[in-house]
């Protein structure tokens, strides 16, 4: 088991005006950071006489964010911010086909469908930046 550097991560999203959700995805360039949170609701089930609190897991949730720099060669990133669920793949290492493989043979990835929000910021003395926030619209799977 080895530590993995984050510099080769990559986000692919269905950027078609009308998403087909058939796995057709396009690389989103100039991203520099990502985070992903997978959690589940916890419902307390403590009863009379219990010596400690008890819980059961409820519904799973997944969300995340990415940030990077504006690319004036494409408006693809703004297409995905329309509130429509879109297929995506978030690779830990997009160097080649081997690293894109599931964790059993490669470095792994997450996939599923999500809705995306995109914001842009910039200023004097700073590059124009993008922030992408997403929320699952179906189960997000880690392979």
DRENPA-327013 format. One record per residue: residue number from 1; residue in three letters; x, y, z of N, C-alpha, C in turn. Coordinates in steps of 0.05 Angstrom, whole numbers, plus 5000, padded with zeros to 4 digits. Example, Ala and Ser with C-alpha at 12.3 -4.5 7.8 and 13.67 -1.06 7.14 Angstrom:
<sites>
+------+------+------+------+------+------+------+------+------+------+------+
| resi | resn |   nx |   ny |   nz |  cax |  cay |  caz |   cx |   cy |   cz |
+------+------+------+------+------+------+------+------+------+------+------+
|    1 |  Ala | 5264 | 4886 | 5156 | 5246 | 4910 | 5156 | 5264 | 4934 | 5156 |
|    2 |  Ser | 5257 | 4955 | 5142 | 5273 | 4979 | 5143 | 5258 | 5001 | 5157 |
+------+------+------+------+------+------+------+------+------+------+------+
</sites>
This chain:
<sites>
+------+------+------+------+------+------+------+------+------+------+------+
| resi | resn |   nx |   ny |   nz |  cax |  cay |  caz |   cx |   cy |   cz |
+------+------+------+------+------+------+------+------+------+------+------+
|    1 |  Unk | 5017 | 4976 | 5000 | 5000 | 5000 | 5000 | 5018 | 5025 | 5000 |
|    2 |  Unk | 5011 | 5043 | 4983 | 5027 | 5067 | 4980 | 5010 | 5092 | 4981 |
|    3 |  Unk | 5022 | 5113 | 4990 | 5008 | 5139 | 4989 | 5006 | 5148 | 4960 |
|    4 |  Unk | 4985 | 5163 | 4954 | 4981 | 5172 | 4926 | 4981 | 5203 | 4926 |
|    5 |  Unk | 4996 | 5214 | 4908 | 4995 | 5243 | 4904 | 4970 | 5251 | 4889 |
|    6 |  Unk | 4959 | 5274 | 4895 | 4934 | 5283 | 4883 | 4936 | 5297 | 4856 |
|    7 |  Unk | 4960 | 5301 | 4846 | 4964 | 5318 | 4823 | 4952 | 5307 | 4797 |
|    8 |  Unk | 4946 | 5281 | 4796 | 4936 | 5269 | 4771 | 4906 | 5263 | 4772 |
|    9 |  Unk | 4892 | 5274 | 4791 | 4863 | 5270 | 4792 | 4850 | 5283 | 4768 |
|   10 |  Unk | 4825 | 5274 | 4762 | 4811 | 5285 | 4739 | 4781 | 5280 | 4742 |
|   11 |  Unk | 4765 | 5300 | 4734 | 4736 | 5298 | 4734 | 4727 | 5296 | 4705 |
|   12 |  Unk | 4709 | 5277 | 4700 | 4696 | 5274 | 4674 | 4666 | 5276 | 4680 |
|   13 |  Unk | 4652 | 5292 | 4663 | 4623 | 5297 | 4667 | 4609 | 5296 | 4640 |
|   14 |  Unk | 4584 | 5287 | 4639 | 4568 | 5288 | 4615 | 4560 | 5318 | 4611 |
|   15 |  Unk | 4573 | 5331 | 4592 | 4569 | 5359 | 4587 | 4549 | 5365 | 4565 |
|   16 |  Unk | 4535 | 5345 | 4555 | 4516 | 5349 | 4533 | 4493 | 5367 | 4542 |
|   17 |  Unk | 4483 | 5383 | 4525 | 4461 | 5401 | 4532 | 4438 | 5386 | 4543 |
|   18 |  Unk | 4432 | 5362 | 4532 | 4412 | 5344 | 4543 | 4427 | 5318 | 4551 |
|   19 |  Unk | 4434 | 5314 | 4576 | 4450 | 5291 | 4584 | 4436 | 5265 | 4576 |
|   20 |  Unk | 4452 | 5246 | 4567 | 4442 | 5220 | 4559 | 4444 | 5200 | 4582 |
|   21 |  Unk | 4461 | 5206 | 4601 | 4467 | 5188 | 4623 | 4473 | 5160 | 4614 |
|   22 |  Unk | 4489 | 5159 | 4592 | 4498 | 5133 | 4581 | 4528 | 5129 | 4585 |
|   23 |  Unk | 4540 | 5145 | 4602 | 4569 | 5142 | 4607 | 4586 | 5159 | 4589 |
|   24 |  Unk | 4574 | 5175 | 4570 | 4589 | 5193 | 4553 | 4597 | 5217 | 4570 |
|   25 |  Unk | 4623 | 5220 | 4574 | 4633 | 5242 | 4591 | 4656 | 5256 | 4578 |
|   26 |  Unk | 4661 | 5280 | 4587 | 4683 | 5297 | 4578 | 4700 | 5307 | 4601 |
|   27 |  Unk | 4725 | 5308 | 4597 | 4744 | 5317 | 4618 | 4740 | 5347 | 4623 |
|   28 |  Unk | 4740 | 5354 | 4648 | 4738 | 5383 | 4656 | 4767 | 5392 | 4662 |
|   29 |  Unk | 4778 | 5410 | 4646 | 4806 | 5418 | 4649 | 4810 | 5438 | 4672 |
|   30 |  Unk | 4835 | 5441 | 4680 | 4844 | 5462 | 4697 | 4833 | 5461 | 4726 |
|   31 |  Unk | 4825 | 5437 | 4735 | 4817 | 5434 | 4763 | 4842 | 5428 | 4779 |
|   32 |  Unk | 4842 | 5436 | 4804 | 4866 | 5433 | 4820 | 4861 | 5420 | 4847 |
|   33 |  Unk | 4836 | 5419 | 4857 | 4830 | 5408 | 4883 | 4803 | 5394 | 4882 |
|   34 |  Unk | 4800 | 5373 | 4898 | 4773 | 5362 | 4901 | 4769 | 5351 | 4929 |
|   35 |  Unk | 4744 | 5349 | 4937 | 4737 | 5336 | 4962 | 4711 | 5321 | 4957 |
|   36 |  Unk | 4708 | 5299 | 4971 | 4684 | 5282 | 4969 | 4676 | 5273 | 4996 |
|   37 |  Unk | 4651 | 5275 | 5003 | 4641 | 5267 | 5029 | 4619 | 5246 | 5024 |
|   38 |  Unk | 4623 | 5222 | 5035 | 4602 | 5202 | 5035 | 4595 | 5196 | 5064 |
|   39 |  Unk | 4570 | 5199 | 5070 | 4561 | 5195 | 5097 | 4534 | 5182 | 5097 |
|   40 |  Unk | 4524 | 5175 | 5121 | 4497 | 5164 | 5124 | 4484 | 5177 | 5148 |
|   41 |  Unk | 4457 | 5180 | 5146 | 4443 | 5190 | 5169 | 4446 | 5170 | 5191 |
|   42 |  Unk | 4447 | 5180 | 5216 | 4448 | 5162 | 5239 | 4424 | 5169 | 5257 |
|   43 |  Unk | 4408 | 5149 | 5262 | 4384 | 5153 | 5278 | 4388 | 5139 | 5305 |
|   44 |  Unk | 4384 | 5154 | 5326 | 4388 | 5143 | 5353 | 4365 | 5124 | 5359 |
|   45 |  Unk | 4373 | 5101 | 5370 | 4353 | 5080 | 5378 | 4357 | 5071 | 5407 |
|   46 |  Unk | 4367 | 5089 | 5423 | 4372 | 5082 | 5452 | 4345 | 5077 | 5465 |
|   47 |  Unk | 4344 | 5056 | 5481 | 4319 | 5048 | 5494 | 4324 | 5047 | 5524 |
|   48 |  Unk | 4302 | 5046 | 5540 | 4304 | 5043 | 5569 | 4322 | 5019 | 5576 |
|   49 |  Unk | 4340 | 5023 | 5595 | 4357 | 5002 | 5605 | 4383 | 4999 | 5589 |
|   50 |  Unk | 4386 | 5012 | 5566 | 4411 | 5011 | 5551 | 4433 | 5025 | 5568 |
|   51 |  Unk | 4457 | 5015 | 5566 | 4480 | 5026 | 5580 | 4496 | 5045 | 5563 |
|   52 |  Unk | 4489 | 5047 | 5538 | 4503 | 5066 | 5520 | 4483 | 5073 | 5498 |
|   53 |  Unk | 4487 | 5095 | 5485 | 4470 | 5103 | 5463 | 4474 | 5083 | 5440 |
|   54 |  Unk | 4453 | 5078 | 5425 | 4454 | 5060 | 5402 | 4443 | 5075 | 5378 |
|   55 |  Unk | 4452 | 5067 | 5354 | 4444 | 5081 | 5330 | 4440 | 5060 | 5307 |
|   56 |  Unk | 4424 | 5068 | 5288 | 4422 | 5052 | 5263 | 4428 | 5072 | 5240 |
|   57 |  Unk | 4439 | 5060 | 5219 | 4445 | 5077 | 5195 | 4420 | 5082 | 5179 |
|   58 |  Unk | 4417 | 5106 | 5169 | 4395 | 5113 | 5152 | 4404 | 5115 | 5123 |
|   59 |  Unk | 4394 | 5135 | 5109 | 4400 | 5139 | 5081 | 4429 | 5149 | 5078 |
|   60 |  Unk | 4441 | 5139 | 5056 | 4468 | 5148 | 5049 | 4466 | 5175 | 5034 |
|   61 |  Unk | 4488 | 5190 | 5035 | 4490 | 5215 | 5021 | 4518 | 5218 | 5010 |
|   62 |  Unk | 4520 | 5233 | 4989 | 4547 | 5239 | 4977 | 4546 | 5267 | 4965 |
|   63 |  Unk | 4567 | 5281 | 4970 | 4570 | 5308 | 4958 | 4600 | 5315 | 4957 |
|   64 |  Unk | 4606 | 5336 | 4944 | 4634 | 5343 | 4942 | 4637 | 5370 | 4929 |
|   65 |  Unk | 4663 | 5377 | 4926 | 4669 | 5402 | 4912 | 4696 | 5399 | 4898 |
|   66 |  Unk | 4699 | 5416 | 4878 | 4724 | 5417 | 4863 | 4730 | 5447 | 4858 |
|   67 |  Unk | 4755 | 5453 | 4855 | 4762 | 5481 | 4849 | 4785 | 5480 | 4829 |
|   68 |  Unk | 4787 | 5502 | 4815 | 4809 | 5504 | 4795 | 4808 | 5532 | 4782 |
|   69 |  Unk | 4815 | 5532 | 4757 | 4819 | 5557 | 4743 | 4802 | 5558 | 4717 |
|   70 |  Unk | 4792 | 5582 | 4711 | 4775 | 5587 | 4688 | 4790 | 5580 | 4662 |
|   71 |  Unk | 4777 | 5567 | 4643 | 4788 | 5560 | 4618 | 4771 | 5572 | 4596 |
|   72 |  Unk | 4781 | 5592 | 4582 | 4765 | 5606 | 4562 | 4762 | 5590 | 4535 |
|   73 |  Unk | 4773 | 5566 | 4534 | 4771 | 5550 | 4510 | 4744 | 5534 | 4509 |
|   74 |  Unk | 4730 | 5533 | 4532 | 4706 | 5517 | 4532 | 4686 | 5527 | 4554 |
|   75 |  Unk | 4661 | 5526 | 4548 | 4640 | 5532 | 4567 | 4628 | 5507 | 4579 |
|   76 |  Unk | 4640 | 5484 | 4575 | 4629 | 5458 | 4584 | 4622 | 5459 | 4614 |
|   77 |  Unk | 4639 | 5472 | 4630 | 4634 | 5472 | 4659 | 4609 | 5487 | 4666 |
|   78 |  Unk | 4602 | 5507 | 4650 | 4578 | 5522 | 4656 | 4553 | 5507 | 4647 |
|   79 |  Unk | 4556 | 5490 | 4627 | 4533 | 5473 | 4618 | 4524 | 5455 | 4641 |
|   80 |  Unk | 4543 | 5444 | 4657 | 4535 | 5425 | 4678 | 4522 | 5438 | 4702 |
|   81 |  Unk | 4522 | 5464 | 4704 | 4510 | 5478 | 4726 | 4481 | 5484 | 4723 |
|   82 |  Unk | 4467 | 5468 | 4707 | 4439 | 5474 | 4700 | 4419 | 5459 | 4718 |
|   83 |  Unk | 4428 | 5445 | 4738 | 4410 | 5431 | 4756 | 4400 | 5404 | 4747 |
|   84 |  Unk | 4410 | 5395 | 4723 | 4402 | 5369 | 4712 | 4422 | 5348 | 4722 |
|   85 |  Unk | 4413 | 5325 | 4730 | 4430 | 5303 | 4738 | 4448 | 5294 | 4715 |
|   86 |  Unk | 4474 | 5291 | 4720 | 4493 | 5284 | 4700 | 4512 | 5262 | 4710 |
|   87 |  Unk | 4519 | 5243 | 4692 | 4539 | 5223 | 4699 | 4565 | 5237 | 4703 |
|   88 |  Unk | 4581 | 5226 | 4722 | 4608 | 5235 | 4726 | 4626 | 5213 | 4736 |
|   89 |  Unk | 4652 | 5216 | 4731 | 4673 | 5199 | 4741 | 4694 | 5217 | 4753 |
|   90 |  Unk | 4702 | 5211 | 4777 | 4723 | 5226 | 4791 | 4746 | 5207 | 4796 |
|   91 |  Unk | 4768 | 5210 | 4780 | 4791 | 5192 | 4781 | 4811 | 5202 | 4801 |
|   92 |  Unk | 4822 | 5184 | 4817 | 4844 | 5191 | 4835 | 4869 | 5197 | 4819 |
|   93 |  Unk | 4873 | 5181 | 4798 | 4897 | 5184 | 4781 | 4889 | 5177 | 4752 |
|   94 |  Unk | 4890 | 5197 | 4735 | 4881 | 5195 | 4707 | 4905 | 5192 | 4688 |
|   95 |  Unk | 4927 | 5182 | 4698 | 4951 | 5180 | 4682 | 4948 | 5162 | 4658 |
|   96 |  Unk | 4937 | 5138 | 4662 | 4933 | 5119 | 4640 | 4911 | 5099 | 4647 |
|   97 |  Unk | 4906 | 5080 | 4629 | 4884 | 5061 | 4633 | 4888 | 5044 | 4658 |
|   98 |  Unk | 4913 | 5038 | 4665 | 4918 | 5022 | 4689 | 4911 | 5038 | 4714 |
|   99 |  Unk | 4919 | 5063 | 4716 | 4913 | 5078 | 4741 | 4883 | 5084 | 4743 |
|  100 |  Unk | 4869 | 5085 | 4720 | 4840 | 5091 | 4720 | 4824 | 5066 | 4728 |
|  101 |  Unk | 4837 | 5043 | 4731 | 4823 | 5018 | 4738 | 4813 | 5019 | 4767 |
|  102 |  Unk | 4794 | 5001 | 4774 | 4785 | 4999 | 4802 | 4809 | 4994 | 4820 |
|  103 |  Unk | 4805 | 5000 | 4846 | 4826 | 4998 | 4866 | 4839 | 4971 | 4867 |
|  104 |  Unk | 4826 | 4949 | 4858 | 4838 | 4923 | 4859 | 4861 | 4920 | 4840 |
|  105 |  Unk | 4861 | 4936 | 4818 | 4884 | 4934 | 4799 | 4895 | 4962 | 4793 |
|  106 |  Unk | 4882 | 4983 | 4800 | 4891 | 5010 | 4794 | 4889 | 5028 | 4819 |
|  107 |  Unk | 4885 | 5053 | 4815 | 4883 | 5072 | 4837 | 4855 | 5078 | 4846 |
|  108 |  Unk | 4835 | 5071 | 4829 | 4807 | 5074 | 4836 | 4794 | 5100 | 4828 |
|  109 |  Unk | 4768 | 5100 | 4831 | 4752 | 5124 | 4823 | 4724 | 5122 | 4835 |
|  110 |  Unk | 4710 | 5144 | 4834 | 4682 | 5146 | 4842 | 4666 | 5151 | 4817 |
|  111 |  Unk | 4641 | 5140 | 4817 | 4623 | 5147 | 4794 | 4594 | 5146 | 4803 |
|  112 |  Unk | 4578 | 5159 | 4787 | 4549 | 5160 | 4792 | 4538 | 5184 | 4777 |
|  113 |  Unk | 4516 | 5195 | 4787 | 4504 | 5218 | 4775 | 4499 | 5239 | 4797 |
|  114 |  Unk | 4502 | 5264 | 4789 | 4499 | 5286 | 4809 | 4489 | 5311 | 4795 |
|  115 |  Unk | 4480 | 5329 | 4811 | 4474 | 5356 | 4801 | 4497 | 5374 | 4810 |
|  116 |  Unk | 4504 | 5393 | 4793 | 4527 | 5410 | 4797 | 4520 | 5440 | 4799 |
|  117 |  Unk | 4534 | 5454 | 4816 | 4532 | 5483 | 4817 | 4560 | 5494 | 4811 |
|  118 |  Unk | 4562 | 5515 | 4796 | 4587 | 5526 | 4788 | 4588 | 5555 | 4795 |
|  119 |  Unk | 4610 | 5564 | 4807 | 4613 | 5592 | 4813 | 4641 | 5601 | 4804 |
|  120 |  Unk | 4643 | 5626 | 4797 | 4668 | 5637 | 4786 | 4676 | 5662 | 4803 |
|  121 |  Unk | 4702 | 5665 | 4808 | 4711 | 5688 | 4822 | 4738 | 5697 | 4811 |
|  122 |  Unk | 4744 | 5722 | 4815 | 4770 | 5732 | 4805 | 4774 | 5760 | 4817 |
|  123 |  Unk | 4797 | 5771 | 4813 | 4803 | 5797 | 4824 | 4830 | 5807 | 4815 |
|  124 |  Unk | 4836 | 5832 | 4822 | 4861 | 5843 | 4815 | 4883 | 5827 | 4829 |
|  125 |  Unk | 4903 | 5819 | 4814 | 4924 | 5804 | 4826 | 4918 | 5774 | 4831 |
|  126 |  Unk | 4897 | 5764 | 4818 | 4889 | 5736 | 4822 | 4879 | 5724 | 4796 |
|  127 |  Unk | 4883 | 5699 | 4793 | 4872 | 5685 | 4770 | 4841 | 5682 | 4773 |
|  128 |  Unk | 4827 | 5679 | 4751 | 4798 | 5674 | 4752 | 4795 | 5644 | 4760 |
|  129 |  Unk | 4780 | 5640 | 4781 | 4777 | 5613 | 4793 | 4749 | 5602 | 4790 |
|  130 |  Unk | 4747 | 5576 | 4790 | 4721 | 5562 | 4790 | 4718 | 5546 | 4815 |
|  131 |  Unk | 4693 | 5545 | 4825 | 4687 | 5526 | 4846 | 4662 | 5510 | 4837 |
|  132 |  Unk | 4664 | 5484 | 4839 | 4642 | 5467 | 4831 | 4633 | 5452 | 4856 |
|  133 |  Unk | 4608 | 5453 | 4863 | 4596 | 5438 | 4885 | 4576 | 5418 | 4873 |
|  134 |  Unk | 4576 | 5394 | 4883 | 4558 | 5374 | 4872 | 4544 | 5359 | 4894 |
|  135 |  Unk | 4521 | 5348 | 4887 | 4505 | 5331 | 4906 | 4495 | 5307 | 4890 |
|  136 |  Unk | 4496 | 5284 | 4902 | 4488 | 5259 | 4889 | 4459 | 5260 | 4881 |
|  137 |  Unk | 4453 | 5249 | 4857 | 4425 | 5246 | 4848 | 4419 | 5216 | 4846 |
|  138 |  Unk | 4439 | 5199 | 4852 | 4437 | 5170 | 4854 | 4460 | 5161 | 4871 |
|  139 |  Unk | 4462 | 5135 | 4876 | 4484 | 5125 | 4892 | 4511 | 5131 | 4879 |
|  140 |  Unk | 4530 | 5139 | 4895 | 4557 | 5144 | 4885 | 4574 | 5120 | 4894 |
|  141 |  Unk | 4587 | 5108 | 4875 | 4602 | 5083 | 4880 | 4632 | 5088 | 4878 |
|  142 |  Unk | 4647 | 5077 | 4897 | 4676 | 5078 | 4896 | 4686 | 5051 | 4887 |
|  143 |  Unk | 4701 | 5051 | 4866 | 4713 | 5026 | 4856 | 4743 | 5028 | 4858 |
+------+------+------+------+------+------+------+------+------+------+------+
</sites>
